[in-house]
């Protein structure tokens, strides 16, 4: 017996409109510190998602705007991360039977991460240094968790 997956009709994720204006500042700092010439919407979304999930910070599901990462452009590895976060949040795999439920969860964490980043941009004198240290600590924690 196979499980039926409720497919979504949405085409992309949505940004939290309250903090969306901060995306330009975030992109500026990321470009400045990375040496790249552009940052994709998907990379911005995944950064916000990671920050929000690590902090266990969720906000309300943003209204449908289809103004963030397009679902059709999400590689399998990043989709696996998205689904893993939904499983961790609900403490069960049954959430995978409803794509909208999965996407709502990650949008809530991404909105929380964007809020955290917006606050840090406003408060930190050296936001780039703060973000580098934050990402280094997160990477170290993941490695330590995998080794245990």
Secondary structure, 3 states (H helix, E strand, C coil): CCCCCECCCCCECCCCCCCHHHHHHHHHHHHHHHCCCCCCHHHHHHHHHHHHHHHCCCCCCCCCCCCCCEHHHCCHHHHHHHHHHHHHHHCCHHHHHEHHHHHHHHHHHHHHHHHHHHHHHHHCCCHHHHHHHHHHHHHHHHHHHHHC
